Amino acid sequence: MQRPVSSIPEGRANLNQPRLHHVGIVVGSIRDSAPLFARTLSLKWDGSIIYDPLQLVNVSFLPSNFAIQSVVELVEPVGLRSPVRQFAETGGGFTTSATRWMI
């Protein structure tokens, strides 16, 4: 069976299709982890850390160099009641991903 030929030029995103918006990664410390993630993924980190009182976490974003690519969200637990605290204590890792329709 032959696959249909795409009308989208190679290397271009189809903005009418869903795409991965961001990936959340639980870390023990954003300040300690962000420089390594930025360097490893060739991204820039502006040093901003945002407190989310509803989820009891700090978050920081490492945006892609290109508007159509995904963002890395670093998530750090704040306090003993943080829902991601135990996850961070066991080594952390991927926690969330979100798809966004681009229209």
Residue pairs with C-beta under 8 A, 6 or more apart in sequence:
6 14
8 14
13 19
13 68
13 102
15 68
15 102
15 103
16 102
16 103
17 102
18 99
18 100
18 101
18 102
19 68
19 70
19 99
19 100
19 102
20 70
20 97
20 98
20 99
21 70
21 71
21 97
21 98
21 99
21 100
22 61
22 70
22 71
22 72
22 73
22 96
22 97
22 98
23 70
23 71
23 72
23 73
23 94
23 96
23 97
24 73
24 74
24 75
24 94
24 95
24 96
24 97
25 37
25 72
25 73
25 74
25 75
25 92
25 93
25 94
25 95
26 75
26 76
26 77
26 84
26 87
26 88
26 92
26 93
26 94
26 95
27 33
27 74
27 75
27 76
27 88
27 92
28 76
28 88
28 89
28 92
29 76
30 49
30 58
30 59
30 60
30 74
30 76
31 49
33 74
34 45
34 47
34 60
34 62
34 74
35 45
37 43
37 45
37 62
37 72
37 74
38 44
38 45
38 62
41 62
41 72
42 65
43 62
43 63
43 64
43 65
43 72
44 62
44 63
44 65
45 60
45 62
48 60
48 61
49 58
49 59
49 60
49 76
50 58
50 59
50 60
51 57
51 58
51 78
52 58
52 59
55 82
55 83
55 84
56 77
56 78
56 79
56 81
56 82
56 83
57 75
57 76
57 77
57 78
57 82
57 83
57 84
58 75
58 76
58 78
59 73
59 74
59 75
59 76
60 73
60 74
60 76
61 71
61 72
61 73
61 74
62 71
62 72
62 73
62 74
63 71
64 70
64 71
68 102
73 96
75 84
75 95
75 96
76 88
77 83
77 84
77 85
77 87
77 88
79 85
84 95
87 93
87 95
